[in-house]
Amino acid sequence: MAGPELELESRRAIYQHVAANPGVHFRGLLDELDYAQGTVQYHLRWLEREGLVEASDDGKFTRYYPADSFDEADRAVM
């Protein structure tokens, strides 16, 4: 996916990391990517709002998935 919605390098990097690592949690994104916490939060919210990424709260972590990869039943197993 390389539409205009992913023109920003930081947003594209965050999306690509989520797509390559379904179920990654926020702290994992911060550890793996060289962006400030506020930048990651902003872009994750934007990606969610645009329907590109979905979040799932497992009670301990909020995990992120590419929107077209998994449904809730699949996430419950992980």
N, CA, C, O and CB atoms as a CASP TS submission, in Angstrom:
PFRMAT TS
TARGET T0000
AUTHOR 0000-0000-0000
METHOD Language model
MODEL 1
PARENT N/A
ATOM      1  N   MET     1       0.850  -1.175   0.000  1.00  0.00           N
ATOM      2  CA  MET     1       0.000   0.000   0.000  1.00  0.00           C
ATOM      3  C   MET     1       0.884   1.221   0.000  1.00  0.00           C
ATOM      4  O   MET     1       1.735   1.374   0.876  1.00  0.00           O
ATOM      5  CB  MET     1      -0.961   0.007   1.210  1.00  0.00           C
ATOM      6  N   ALA     2       0.694   2.092  -0.969  1.00  0.00           N
ATOM      7  CA  ALA     2       1.517   3.296  -1.042  1.00  0.00           C
ATOM      8  C   ALA     2       0.697   4.461  -1.559  1.00  0.00           C
ATOM      9  O   ALA     2       1.171   5.214  -2.410  1.00  0.00           O
ATOM     10  CB  ALA     2       2.740   3.067  -1.937  1.00  0.00           C
ATOM     11  N   GLY     3      -0.496   4.625  -1.077  1.00  0.00           N
ATOM     12  CA  GLY     3      -1.348   5.727  -1.485  1.00  0.00           C
ATOM     13  C   GLY     3      -0.923   7.023  -0.837  1.00  0.00           C
ATOM     14  O   GLY     3       0.016   7.062  -0.041  1.00  0.00           O
ATOM     15  N   PRO     4      -1.635   8.096  -1.193  1.00  0.00           N
ATOM     16  CA  PRO     4      -1.287   9.404  -0.629  1.00  0.00           C
ATOM     17  C   PRO     4      -1.419   9.450   0.889  1.00  0.00           C
ATOM     18  O   PRO     4      -0.783  10.281   1.538  1.00  0.00           O
ATOM     19  CB  PRO     4      -2.159  10.473  -1.240  1.00  0.00           C
ATOM     20  N   GLU     5      -2.241   8.564   1.467  1.00  0.00           N
ATOM     21  CA  GLU     5      -2.409   8.552   2.913  1.00  0.00           C
ATOM     22  C   GLU     5      -1.136   8.111   3.637  1.00  0.00           C
ATOM     23  O   GLU     5      -1.008   8.316   4.844  1.00  0.00           O
ATOM     24  CB  GLU     5      -3.559   7.641   3.292  1.00  0.00           C
ATOM     25  N   LEU     6      -0.205   7.513   2.914  1.00  0.00           N
ATOM     26  CA  LEU     6       1.047   7.061   3.535  1.00  0.00           C
ATOM     27  C   LEU     6       2.254   7.816   2.984  1.00  0.00           C
ATOM     28  O   LEU     6       3.360   7.278   2.931  1.00  0.00           O
ATOM     29  CB  LEU     6       1.234   5.558   3.316  1.00  0.00           C
ATOM     30  N   GLU     7       2.032   9.070   2.573  1.00  0.00           N
ATOM     31  CA  GLU     7       3.126   9.875   2.034  1.00  0.00           C
ATOM     32  C   GLU     7       4.174  10.223   3.082  1.00  0.00           C
ATOM     33  O   GLU     7       5.360  10.303   2.762  1.00  0.00           O
ATOM     34  CB  GLU     7       2.579  11.141   1.430  1.00  0.00           C
ATOM     35  N   LEU     8       3.760  10.431   4.322  1.00  0.00           N
ATOM     36  CA  LEU     8       4.717  10.769   5.367  1.00  0.00           C
ATOM     37  C   LEU     8       5.579   9.560   5.708  1.00  0.00           C
ATOM     38  O   LEU     8       5.065   8.468   5.947  1.00  0.00           O
ATOM     39  CB  LEU     8       3.993  11.280   6.619  1.00  0.00           C
ATOM     40  N   GLU     9       6.875   9.760   5.729  1.00  0.00           N
ATOM     41  CA  GLU     9       7.796   8.657   5.993  1.00  0.00           C
ATOM     42  C   GLU     9       7.521   7.989   7.337  1.00  0.00           C
ATOM     43  O   GLU     9       7.524   6.762   7.439  1.00  0.00           O
ATOM     44  CB  GLU     9       9.231   9.155   5.952  1.00  0.00           C
ATOM     45  N   SER    10       7.283   8.799   8.368  1.00  0.00           N
ATOM     46  CA  SER    10       7.038   8.232   9.695  1.00  0.00           C
ATOM     47  C   SER    10       5.756   7.402   9.716  1.00  0.00           C
ATOM     48  O   SER    10       5.732   6.316  10.294  1.00  0.00           O
ATOM     49  CB  SER    10       6.956   9.346  10.743  1.00  0.00           C
ATOM     50  N   ARG    11       4.705   7.900   9.098  1.00  0.00           N
ATOM     51  CA  ARG    11       3.439   7.166   9.066  1.00  0.00           C
ATOM     52  C   ARG    11       3.592   5.862   8.284  1.00  0.00           C
ATOM     53  O   ARG    11       3.086   4.817   8.695  1.00  0.00           O
ATOM     54  CB  ARG    11       2.328   8.033   8.443  1.00  0.00           C
ATOM     55  N   ARG    12       4.288   5.935   7.166  1.00  0.00           N
ATOM     56  CA  ARG    12       4.511   4.751   6.339  1.00  0.00           C
ATOM     57  C   ARG    12       5.331   3.710   7.116  1.00  0.00           C
ATOM     58  O   ARG    12       5.026   2.519   7.062  1.00  0.00           O
ATOM     59  CB  ARG    12       5.232   5.137   5.019  1.00  0.00           C
ATOM     60  N   ALA    13       6.366   4.154   7.833  1.00  0.00           N
ATOM     61  CA  ALA    13       7.209   3.230   8.602  1.00  0.00           C
ATOM     62  C   ALA    13       6.402   2.539   9.703  1.00  0.00           C
ATOM     63  O   ALA    13       6.557   1.340   9.935  1.00  0.00           O
ATOM     64  CB  ALA    13       8.407   3.980   9.217  1.00  0.00           C
ATOM     65  N   ILE    14       5.543   3.300  10.376  1.00  0.00           N
ATOM     66  CA  ILE    14       4.719   2.720  11.439  1.00  0.00           C
ATOM     67  C   ILE    14       3.745   1.714  10.847  1.00  0.00           C
ATOM     68  O   ILE    14       3.596   0.612  11.373  1.00  0.00           O
ATOM     69  CB  ILE    14       3.955   3.821  12.210  1.00  0.00           C
ATOM     70  N   TYR    15       3.084   2.081   9.761  1.00  0.00           N
ATOM     71  CA  TYR    15       2.146   1.157   9.109  1.00  0.00           C
ATOM     72  C   TYR    15       2.872  -0.114   8.662  1.00  0.00           C
ATOM     73  O   TYR    15       2.393  -1.221   8.907  1.00  0.00           O
ATOM     74  CB  TYR    15       1.463   1.840   7.894  1.00  0.00           C
ATOM     75  N   GLN    16       4.012   0.042   8.014  1.00  0.00           N
ATOM     76  CA  GLN    16       4.754  -1.118   7.516  1.00  0.00           C
ATOM     77  C   GLN    16       5.194  -2.019   8.667  1.00  0.00           C
ATOM     78  O   GLN    16       5.199  -3.242   8.524  1.00  0.00           O
ATOM     79  CB  GLN    16       5.977  -0.664   6.704  1.00  0.00           C
ATOM     80  N   HIS    17       5.558  -1.439   9.792  1.00  0.00           N
ATOM     81  CA  HIS    17       5.968  -2.254  10.938  1.00  0.00           C
ATOM     82  C   HIS    17       4.779  -3.030  11.495  1.00  0.00           C
ATOM     83  O   HIS    17       4.909  -4.205  11.841  1.00  0.00           O
ATOM     84  CB  HIS    17       6.589  -1.371  12.039  1.00  0.00           C
ATOM     85  N   VAL    18       3.625  -2.381  11.582  1.00  0.00           N
ATOM     86  CA  VAL    18       2.421  -3.078  12.045  1.00  0.00           C
ATOM     87  C   VAL    18       2.060  -4.194  11.067  1.00  0.00           C
ATOM     88  O   VAL    18       1.717  -5.299  11.485  1.00  0.00           O
ATOM     89  CB  VAL    18       1.233  -2.088  12.201  1.00  0.00           C
ATOM     90  N   ALA    19       2.136  -3.909   9.770  1.00  0.00           N
ATOM     91  CA  ALA    19       1.792  -4.917   8.758  1.00  0.00           C
ATOM     92  C   ALA    19       2.744  -6.114   8.812  1.00  0.00           C
ATOM     93  O   ALA    19       2.325  -7.254   8.616  1.00  0.00           O
ATOM     94  CB  ALA    19       1.819  -4.293   7.353  1.00  0.00           C
ATOM     95  N   ALA    20       4.015  -5.853   9.077  1.00  0.00           N
ATOM     96  CA  ALA    20       5.014  -6.925   9.134  1.00  0.00           C
ATOM     97  C   ALA    20       4.995  -7.671  10.468  1.00  0.00           C
ATOM     98  O   ALA    20       5.502  -8.788  10.565  1.00  0.00           O
ATOM     99  CB  ALA    20       6.401  -6.355   8.890  1.00  0.00           C
ATOM    100  N   ASN    21       4.410  -7.050  11.496  1.00  0.00           N
ATOM    101  CA  ASN    21       4.403  -7.623  12.846  1.00  0.00           C
ATOM    102  C   ASN    21       3.005  -7.530  13.459  1.00  0.00           C
ATOM    103  O   ASN    21       2.817  -6.837  14.459  1.00  0.00           O
ATOM    104  CB  ASN    21       5.432  -6.901  13.749  1.00  0.00           C
ATOM    105  N   PRO    22       2.027  -8.216  12.874  1.00  0.00           N
ATOM    106  CA  PRO    22       0.664  -8.115  13.409  1.00  0.00           C
ATOM    107  C   PRO    22       0.635  -8.473  14.898  1.00  0.00           C
ATOM    108  O   PRO    22       1.216  -9.471  15.326  1.00  0.00           O
ATOM    109  CB  PRO    22      -0.292  -9.038  12.623  1.00  0.00           C
ATOM    110  N   GLY    23      -0.055  -7.634  15.675  1.00  0.00           N
ATOM    111  CA  GLY    23      -0.134  -7.866  17.103  1.00  0.00           C
ATOM    112  C   GLY    23       0.927  -7.134  17.899  1.00  0.00           C
ATOM    113  O   GLY    23       1.015  -7.298  19.116  1.00  0.00           O
ATOM    114  N   VAL    24       1.737  -6.324  17.224  1.00  0.00           N
ATOM    115  CA  VAL    24       2.763  -5.551  17.923  1.00  0.00           C
ATOM    116  C   VAL    24       2.078  -4.581  18.880  1.00  0.00           C
ATOM    117  O   VAL    24       1.037  -4.011  18.553  1.00  0.00           O
ATOM    118  CB  VAL    24       3.679  -4.784  16.914  1.00  0.00           C
ATOM    119  N   HIS    25       2.656  -4.397  20.052  1.00  0.00           N
ATOM    120  CA  HIS    25       2.059  -3.447  20.986  1.00  0.00           C
ATOM    121  C   HIS    25       2.831  -2.132  20.931  1.00  0.00           C
ATOM    122  O   HIS    25       3.918  -2.049  20.359  1.00  0.00           O
ATOM    123  CB  HIS    25       2.047  -4.019  22.432  1.00  0.00           C
ATOM    124  N   PHE    26       2.241  -1.114  21.541  1.00  0.00           N
ATOM    125  CA  PHE    26       2.773   0.240  21.461  1.00  0.00           C
ATOM    126  C   PHE    26       4.235   0.311  21.880  1.00  0.00           C
ATOM    127  O   PHE    26       5.048   0.920  21.185  1.00  0.00           O
ATOM    128  CB  PHE    26       1.950   1.170  22.320  1.00  0.00           C
ATOM    129  N   ARG    27       4.573  -0.294  22.994  1.00  0.00           N
ATOM    130  CA  ARG    27       5.950  -0.255  23.488  1.00  0.00           C
ATOM    131  C   ARG    27       6.888  -0.923  22.481  1.00  0.00           C
ATOM    132  O   ARG    27       8.020  -0.478  22.291  1.00  0.00           O
ATOM    133  CB  ARG    27       6.056  -0.950  24.871  1.00  0.00           C
ATOM    134  N   GLY    28       6.417  -1.984  21.842  1.00  0.00           N
ATOM    135  CA  GLY    28       7.216  -2.642  20.812  1.00  0.00           C
ATOM    136  C   GLY    28       7.511  -1.714  19.649  1.00  0.00           C
ATOM    137  O   GLY    28       8.618  -1.709  19.111  1.00  0.00           O
ATOM    138  N   LEU    29       6.512  -0.924  19.263  1.00  0.00           N
ATOM    139  CA  LEU    29       6.728   0.055  18.192  1.00  0.00           C
ATOM    140  C   LEU    29       7.762   1.091  18.619  1.00  0.00           C
ATOM    141  O   LEU    29       8.647   1.440  17.839  1.00  0.00           O
ATOM    142  CB  LEU    29       5.402   0.750  17.813  1.00  0.00           C
ATOM    143  N   LEU    30       7.658   1.583  19.846  1.00  0.00           N
ATOM    144  CA  LEU    30       8.624   2.569  20.336  1.00  0.00           C
ATOM    145  C   LEU    30      10.037   1.990  20.379  1.00  0.00           C
ATOM    146  O   LEU    30      11.006   2.675  20.053  1.00  0.00           O
ATOM    147  CB  LEU    30       8.219   3.063  21.729  1.00  0.00           C
ATOM    148  N   ASP    31      10.143   0.729  20.783  1.00  0.00           N
ATOM    149  CA  ASP    31      11.457   0.089  20.876  1.00  0.00           C
ATOM    150  C   ASP    31      12.087  -0.128  19.501  1.00  0.00           C
ATOM    151  O   ASP    31      13.303  -0.011  19.345  1.00  0.00           O
ATOM    152  CB  ASP    31      11.337  -1.244  21.604  1.00  0.00           C
ATOM    153  N   GLU    32      11.264  -0.441  18.516  1.00  0.00           N
ATOM    154  CA  GLU    32      11.774  -0.798  17.194  1.00  0.00           C
ATOM    155  C   GLU    32      11.964   0.390  16.252  1.00  0.00           C
ATOM    156  O   GLU    32      12.816   0.355  15.364  1.00  0.00           O
ATOM    157  CB  GLU    32      10.850  -1.776  16.560  1.00  0.00           C
ATOM    158  N   LEU    33      11.170   1.434  16.450  1.00  0.00           N
ATOM    159  CA  LEU    33      11.221   2.580  15.541  1.00  0.00           C
ATOM    160  C   LEU    33      11.840   3.785  16.243  1.00  0.00           C
ATOM    161  O   LEU    33      11.710   3.939  17.457  1.00  0.00           O
ATOM    162  CB  LEU    33       9.809   2.928  15.021  1.00  0.00           C
ATOM    163  N   ASP    34      12.491   4.607  15.496  1.00  0.00           N
ATOM    164  CA  ASP    34      13.189   5.760  16.063  1.00  0.00           C
ATOM    165  C   ASP    34      12.319   7.018  15.969  1.00  0.00           C
ATOM    166  O   ASP    34      12.689   8.004  15.333  1.00  0.00           O
ATOM    167  CB  ASP    34      14.536   5.985  15.339  1.00  0.00           C
ATOM    168  N   TYR    35      11.147   6.954  16.624  1.00  0.00           N
ATOM    169  CA  TYR    35      10.231   8.093  16.650  1.00  0.00           C
ATOM    170  C   TYR    35       9.826   8.372  18.085  1.00  0.00           C
ATOM    171  O   TYR    35       9.802   7.474  18.926  1.00  0.00           O
ATOM    172  CB  TYR    35       8.982   7.830  15.769  1.00  0.00           C
ATOM    173  N   ALA    36       9.511   9.626  18.350  1.00  0.00           N
ATOM    174  CA  ALA    36       9.051  10.022  19.672  1.00  0.00           C
ATOM    175  C   ALA    36       7.698   9.388  19.974  1.00  0.00           C
ATOM    176  O   ALA    36       6.937   9.069  19.060  1.00  0.00           O
ATOM    177  CB  ALA    36       8.964  11.551  19.779  1.00  0.00           C
ATOM    178  N   GLN    37       7.405   9.209  21.247  1.00  0.00           N
ATOM    179  CA  GLN    37       6.153   8.594  21.674  1.00  0.00           C
ATOM    180  C   GLN    37       4.943   9.329  21.086  1.00  0.00           C
ATOM    181  O   GLN    37       4.009   8.687  20.604  1.00  0.00           O
ATOM    182  CB  GLN    37       6.067   8.577  23.203  1.00  0.00           C
ATOM    183  N   GLY    38       4.949  10.653  21.121  1.00  0.00           N
ATOM    184  CA  GLY    38       3.829  11.427  20.589  1.00  0.00           C
ATOM    185  C   GLY    38       3.644  11.230  19.104  1.00  0.00           C
ATOM    186  O   GLY    38       2.512  11.220  18.621  1.00  0.00           O
ATOM    187  N   THR    39       4.727  11.075  18.368  1.00  0.00           N
ATOM    188  CA  THR    39       4.650  10.838  16.923  1.00  0.00           C
ATOM    189  C   THR    39       3.993   9.495  16.647  1.00  0.00           C
ATOM    190  O   THR    39       3.122   9.395  15.782  1.00  0.00           O
ATOM    191  CB  THR    39       6.054  10.888  16.282  1.00  0.00           C
ATOM    192  N   VAL    40       4.397   8.473  17.367  1.00  0.00           N
ATOM    193  CA  VAL    40       3.820   7.135  17.176  1.00  0.00           C
ATOM    194  C   VAL    40       2.332   7.152  17.546  1.00  0.00           C
ATOM    195  O   VAL    40       1.504   6.599  16.821  1.00  0.00           O
ATOM    196  CB  VAL    40       4.583   6.075  18.034  1.00  0.00           C
ATOM    197  N   GLN    41       1.998   7.780  18.660  1.00  0.00           N
ATOM    198  CA  GLN    41       0.582   7.867  19.069  1.00  0.00           C
ATOM    199  C   GLN    41      -0.246   8.573  18.012  1.00  0.00           C
ATOM    200  O   GLN    41      -1.310   8.086  17.631  1.00  0.00           O
ATOM    201  CB  GLN    41       0.447   8.604  20.414  1.00  0.00           C
ATOM    202  N   TYR    42       0.226   9.707  17.537  1.00  0.00           N
ATOM    203  CA  TYR    42      -0.503  10.478  16.537  1.00  0.00           C
ATOM    204  C   TYR    42      -0.767   9.652  15.282  1.00  0.00           C
ATOM    205  O   TYR    42      -1.895   9.598  14.793  1.00  0.00           O
ATOM    206  CB  TYR    42       0.272  11.742  16.179  1.00  0.00           C
ATOM    207  N   HIS    43       0.269   9.017  14.769  1.00  0.00           N
ATOM    208  CA  HIS    43       0.113   8.272  13.519  1.00  0.00           C
ATOM    209  C   HIS    43      -0.725   7.010  13.706  1.00  0.00           C
ATOM    210  O   HIS    43      -1.476   6.640  12.804  1.00  0.00           O
ATOM    211  CB  HIS    43       1.478   7.902  12.956  1.00  0.00           C
ATOM    212  N   LEU    44      -0.618   6.351  14.839  1.00  0.00           N
ATOM    213  CA  LEU    44      -1.477   5.185  15.089  1.00  0.00           C
ATOM    214  C   LEU    44      -2.941   5.603  15.113  1.00  0.00           C
ATOM    215  O   LEU    44      -3.789   4.927  14.530  1.00  0.00           O
ATOM    216  CB  LEU    44      -1.096   4.498  16.422  1.00  0.00           C
ATOM    217  N   ARG    45      -3.243   6.711  15.782  1.00  0.00           N
ATOM    218  CA  ARG    45      -4.631   7.199  15.803  1.00  0.00           C
ATOM    219  C   ARG    45      -5.109   7.530  14.393  1.00  0.00           C
ATOM    220  O   ARG    45      -6.237   7.204  14.024  1.00  0.00           O
ATOM    221  CB  ARG    45      -4.755   8.443  16.709  1.00  0.00           C
ATOM    222  N   TRP    46      -4.255   8.175  13.611  1.00  0.00           N
ATOM    223  CA  TRP    46      -4.604   8.528  12.239  1.00  0.00           C
ATOM    224  C   TRP    46      -4.852   7.265  11.407  1.00  0.00           C
ATOM    225  O   TRP    46      -5.836   7.178  10.672  1.00  0.00           O
ATOM    226  CB  TRP    46      -3.486   9.381  11.601  1.00  0.00           C
ATOM    227  N   LEU    47      -3.953   6.296  11.531  1.00  0.00           N
ATOM    228  CA  LEU    47      -4.101   5.047  10.786  1.00  0.00           C
ATOM    229  C   LEU    47      -5.378   4.302  11.183  1.00  0.00           C
ATOM    230  O   LEU    47      -6.043   3.708  10.335  1.00  0.00           O
ATOM    231  CB  LEU    47      -2.883   4.151  11.014  1.00  0.00           C
ATOM    232  N   GLU    48      -5.716   4.337  12.466  1.00  0.00           N
ATOM    233  CA  GLU    48      -6.976   3.723  12.927  1.00  0.00           C
ATOM    234  C   GLU    48      -8.177   4.452  12.341  1.00  0.00           C
ATOM    235  O   GLU    48      -9.094   3.824  11.814  1.00  0.00           O
ATOM    236  CB  GLU    48      -7.056   3.732  14.470  1.00  0.00           C
ATOM    237  N   ARG    49      -8.169   5.770  12.433  1.00  0.00           N
ATOM    238  CA  ARG    49      -9.282   6.568  11.939  1.00  0.00           C
ATOM    239  C   ARG    49      -9.507   6.352  10.440  1.00  0.00           C
ATOM    240  O   ARG    49     -10.647   6.365   9.975  1.00  0.00           O
ATOM    241  CB  ARG    49      -9.032   8.046  12.225  1.00  0.00           C
ATOM    242  N   GLU    50      -8.440   6.156   9.699  1.00  0.00           N
ATOM    243  CA  GLU    50      -8.535   5.943   8.255  1.00  0.00           C
ATOM    244  C   GLU    50      -8.837   4.489   7.889  1.00  0.00           C
ATOM    245  O   GLU    50      -8.990   4.167   6.710  1.00  0.00           O
ATOM    246  CB  GLU    50      -7.247   6.375   7.589  1.00  0.00           C
ATOM    247  N   GLY    51      -8.923   3.617   8.883  1.00  0.00           N
ATOM    248  CA  GLY    51      -9.261   2.228   8.639  1.00  0.00           C
ATOM    249  C   GLY    51      -8.118   1.365   8.139  1.00  0.00           C
ATOM    250  O   GLY    51      -8.355   0.296   7.576  1.00  0.00           O
ATOM    251  N   LEU    52      -6.883   1.806   8.332  1.00  0.00           N
ATOM    252  CA  LEU    52      -5.724   1.045   7.863  1.00  0.00           C
ATOM    253  C   LEU    52      -5.163   0.126   8.937  1.00  0.00           C
ATOM    254  O   LEU    52      -4.554  -0.899   8.632  1.00  0.00           O
ATOM    255  CB  LEU    52      -4.641   1.988   7.389  1.00  0.00           C
ATOM    256  N   VAL    53      -5.372   0.498  10.194  1.00  0.00           N
ATOM    257  CA  VAL    53      -4.869  -0.259  11.335  1.00  0.00           C
ATOM    258  C   VAL    53      -6.006  -0.404  12.337  1.00  0.00           C
ATOM    259  O   VAL    53      -6.824   0.501  12.501  1.00  0.00           O
ATOM    260  CB  VAL    53      -3.623   0.441  11.986  1.00  0.00           C
ATOM    261  N   GLU    54      -6.046  -1.547  13.003  1.00  0.00           N
ATOM    262  CA  GLU    54      -7.016  -1.769  14.069  1.00  0.00           C
ATOM    263  C   GLU    54      -6.274  -2.070  15.363  1.00  0.00           C
ATOM    264  O   GLU    54      -5.210  -2.689  15.364  1.00  0.00           O
ATOM    265  CB  GLU    54      -7.988  -2.924  13.709  1.00  0.00           C
ATOM    266  N   ALA    55      -6.861  -1.617  16.460  1.00  0.00           N
ATOM    267  CA  ALA    55      -6.269  -1.857  17.773  1.00  0.00           C
ATOM    268  C   ALA    55      -7.123  -2.867  18.526  1.00  0.00           C
ATOM    269  O   ALA    55      -8.345  -2.893  18.380  1.00  0.00           O
ATOM    270  CB  ALA    55      -6.138  -0.535  18.580  1.00  0.00           C
ATOM    271  N   SER    56      -6.477  -3.687  19.322  1.00  0.00           N
ATOM    272  CA  SER    56      -7.160  -4.664  20.158  1.00  0.00           C
ATOM    273  C   SER    56      -6.517  -4.649  21.536  1.00  0.00           C
ATOM    274  O   SER    56      -5.309  -4.847  21.670  1.00  0.00           O
ATOM    275  CB  SER    56      -7.105  -6.089  19.527  1.00  0.00           C
ATOM    276  N   ASP    57      -7.328  -4.415  22.551  1.00  0.00           N
ATOM    277  CA  ASP    57      -6.822  -4.368  23.926  1.00  0.00           C
ATOM    278  C   ASP    57      -6.968  -5.751  24.536  1.00  0.00           C
ATOM    279  O   ASP    57      -8.084  -6.255  24.663  1.00  0.00           O
ATOM    280  CB  ASP    57      -7.582  -3.297  24.780  1.00  0.00           C
ATOM    281  N   ASP    58      -5.859  -6.374  24.916  1.00  0.00           N
ATOM    282  CA  ASP    58      -5.905  -7.725  25.482  1.00  0.00           C
ATOM    283  C   ASP    58      -5.924  -7.705  27.008  1.00  0.00           C
ATOM    284  O   ASP    58      -5.760  -8.746  27.643  1.00  0.00           O
ATOM    285  CB  ASP    58      -4.711  -8.538  24.994  1.00  0.00           C
ATOM    286  N   GLY    59      -6.125  -6.518  27.604  1.00  0.00           N
ATOM    287  CA  GLY    59      -6.150  -6.400  29.050  1.00  0.00           C
ATOM    288  C   GLY    59      -4.821  -5.960  29.625  1.00  0.00           C
ATOM    289  O   GLY    59      -4.775  -5.392  30.716  1.00  0.00           O
ATOM    290  N   LYS    60      -3.754  -6.210  28.917  1.00  0.00           N
ATOM    291  CA  LYS    60      -2.421  -5.807  29.356  1.00  0.00           C
ATOM    292  C   LYS    60      -1.802  -4.812  28.378  1.00  0.00           C
ATOM    293  O   LYS    60      -1.201  -3.816  28.779  1.00  0.00           O
ATOM    294  CB  LYS    60      -1.515  -7.035  29.507  1.00  0.00           C
ATOM    295  N   PHE    61      -1.959  -5.098  27.111  1.00  0.00           N
ATOM    296  CA  PHE    61      -1.391  -4.268  26.050  1.00  0.00           C
ATOM    297  C   PHE    61      -2.462  -3.937  25.027  1.00  0.00           C
ATOM    298  O   PHE    61      -3.420  -4.686  24.839  1.00  0.00           O
ATOM    299  CB  PHE    61      -0.198  -4.976  25.373  1.00  0.00           C
ATOM    300  N   THR    62      -2.279  -2.801  24.371  1.00  0.00           N
ATOM    301  CA  THR    62      -3.046  -2.522  23.168  1.00  0.00           C
ATOM    302  C   THR    62      -2.182  -2.975  22.012  1.00  0.00           C
ATOM    303  O   THR    62      -1.057  -2.507  21.836  1.00  0.00           O
ATOM    304  CB  THR    62      -3.445  -0.996  23.049  1.00  0.00           C
ATOM    305  N   ARG    63      -2.717  -3.883  21.232  1.00  0.00           N
ATOM    306  CA  ARG    63      -1.968  -4.447  20.108  1.00  0.00           C
ATOM    307  C   ARG    63      -2.537  -3.909  18.806  1.00  0.00           C
ATOM    308  O   ARG    63      -3.729  -3.616  18.711  1.00  0.00           O
ATOM    309  CB  ARG    63      -2.015  -6.000  20.126  1.00  0.00           C
ATOM    310  N   TYR    64      -1.688  -3.783  17.821  1.00  0.00           N
ATOM    311  CA  TYR    64      -2.077  -3.193  16.538  1.00  0.00           C
ATOM    312  C   TYR    64      -1.929  -4.209  15.419  1.00  0.00           C
ATOM    313  O   TYR    64      -0.981  -4.992  15.373  1.00  0.00           O
ATOM    314  CB  TYR    64      -1.234  -1.945  16.235  1.00  0.00           C
ATOM    315  N   TYR    65      -2.907  -4.165  14.513  1.00  0.00           N
ATOM    316  CA  TYR    65      -2.990  -5.096  13.390  1.00  0.00           C
ATOM    317  C   TYR    65      -3.328  -4.320  12.126  1.00  0.00           C
ATOM    318  O   TYR    65      -4.026  -3.308  12.181  1.00  0.00           O
ATOM    319  CB  TYR    65      -4.049  -6.205  13.657  1.00  0.00           C
ATOM    320  N   PRO    66      -2.833  -4.793  10.989  1.00  0.00           N
ATOM    321  CA  PRO    66      -3.321  -4.204   9.738  1.00  0.00           C
ATOM    322  C   PRO    66      -4.820  -4.511   9.645  1.00  0.00           C
ATOM    323  O   PRO    66      -5.235  -5.620   9.982  1.00  0.00           O
ATOM    324  CB  PRO    66      -2.532  -4.769   8.476  1.00  0.00           C
ATOM    325  N   ALA    67      -5.613  -3.582   9.209  1.00  0.00           N
ATOM    326  CA  ALA    67      -7.070  -3.700   9.265  1.00  0.00           C
ATOM    327  C   ALA    67      -7.605  -4.905   8.507  1.00  0.00           C
ATOM    328  O   ALA    67      -8.647  -5.443   8.879  1.00  0.00           O
ATOM    329  CB  ALA    67      -7.700  -2.454   8.722  1.00  0.00           C
ATOM    330  N   ASP    68      -6.937  -5.335   7.474  1.00  0.00           N
ATOM    331  CA  ASP    68      -7.470  -6.432   6.663  1.00  0.00           C
ATOM    332  C   ASP    68      -6.897  -7.799   7.010  1.00  0.00           C
ATOM    333  O   ASP    68      -7.177  -8.773   6.312  1.00  0.00           O
ATOM    334  CB  ASP    68      -7.214  -6.152   5.224  1.00  0.00           C
ATOM    335  N   SER    69      -6.093  -7.895   8.081  1.00  0.00           N
ATOM    336  CA  SER    69      -5.406  -9.150   8.378  1.00  0.00           C
ATOM    337  C   SER    69      -6.183 -10.124   9.242  1.00  0.00           C
ATOM    338  O   SER    69      -6.282 -11.304   8.908  1.00  0.00           O
ATOM    339  CB  SER    69      -4.133  -8.856   9.037  1.00  0.00           C
ATOM    340  N   PHE    70      -6.737  -9.647  10.349  1.00  0.00           N
ATOM    341  CA  PHE    70      -7.323 -10.534  11.334  1.00  0.00           C
ATOM    342  C   PHE    70      -8.691 -10.039  11.740  1.00  0.00           C
ATOM    343  O   PHE    70      -9.002  -8.855  11.612  1.00  0.00           O
ATOM    344  CB  PHE    70      -6.423 -10.658  12.550  1.00  0.00           C
ATOM    345  N   ASP    71      -9.508 -10.958  12.232  1.00  0.00           N
ATOM    346  CA  ASP    71     -10.754 -10.540  12.868  1.00  0.00           C
ATOM    347  C   ASP    71     -10.603 -10.776  14.371  1.00  0.00           C
ATOM    348  O   ASP    71      -9.598 -11.337  14.809  1.00  0.00           O
ATOM    349  CB  ASP    71     -11.997 -11.324  12.283  1.00  0.00           C
ATOM    350  N   GLU    72     -11.571 -10.360  15.149  1.00  0.00           N
ATOM    351  CA  GLU    72     -11.467 -10.459  16.616  1.00  0.00           C
ATOM    352  C   GLU    72     -11.210 -11.891  17.106  1.00  0.00           C
ATOM    353  O   GLU    72     -10.486 -12.077  18.084  1.00  0.00           O
ATOM    354  CB  GLU    72     -12.744  -9.932  17.255  1.00  0.00           C
ATOM    355  N   ALA    73     -11.780 -12.892  16.454  1.00  0.00           N
ATOM    356  CA  ALA    73     -11.580 -14.282  16.869  1.00  0.00           C
ATOM    357  C   ALA    73     -10.118 -14.674  16.732  1.00  0.00           C
ATOM    358  O   ALA    73      -9.579 -15.365  17.597  1.00  0.00           O
ATOM    359  CB  ALA    73     -12.462 -15.229  16.040  1.00  0.00           C
ATOM    360  N   ASP    74      -9.470 -14.243  15.657  1.00  0.00           N
ATOM    361  CA  ASP    74      -8.056 -14.548  15.460  1.00  0.00           C
ATOM    362  C   ASP    74      -7.203 -13.887  16.528  1.00  0.00           C
ATOM    363  O   ASP    74      -6.252 -14.498  17.016  1.00  0.00           O
ATOM    364  CB  ASP    74      -7.600 -14.101  14.075  1.00  0.00           C
ATOM    365  N   ARG    75      -7.518 -12.664  16.900  1.00  0.00           N
ATOM    366  CA  ARG    75      -6.739 -11.933  17.885  1.00  0.00           C
ATOM    367  C   ARG    75      -6.870 -12.544  19.268  1.00  0.00           C
ATOM    368  O   ARG    75      -5.926 -12.492  20.056  1.00  0.00           O
ATOM    369  CB  ARG    75      -7.166 -10.484  17.918  1.00  0.00           C
ATOM    370  N   ALA    76      -8.024 -13.122  19.576  1.00  0.00           N
ATOM    371  CA  ALA    76      -8.228 -13.716  20.892  1.00  0.00           C
ATOM    372  C   ALA    76      -7.299 -14.903  21.116  1.00  0.00           C
ATOM    373  O   ALA    76      -6.969 -15.225  22.257  1.00  0.00           O
ATOM    374  CB  ALA    76      -9.679 -14.150  21.056  1.00  0.00           C
ATOM    375  N   VAL    77      -6.876 -15.553  20.038  1.00  0.00           N
ATOM    376  CA  VAL    77      -6.012 -16.728  20.128  1.00  0.00           C
ATOM    377  C   VAL    77      -4.571 -16.332  20.366  1.00  0.00           C
ATOM    378  O   VAL    77      -3.824 -17.102  20.971  1.00  0.00           O
ATOM    379  CB  VAL    77      -6.116 -17.565  18.863  1.00  0.00           C
ATOM    380  N   MET    78      -4.149 -15.159  19.914  1.00  0.00           N
ATOM    381  CA  MET    78      -2.746 -14.736  19.982  1.00  0.00           C
ATOM    382  C   MET    78      -2.321 -14.418  21.376  1.00  0.00           C
ATOM    383  O   MET    78      -1.169 -14.047  21.601  1.00  0.00           O
ATOM    384  CB  MET    78      -2.510 -13.544  19.112  1.00  0.00           C
TER
END
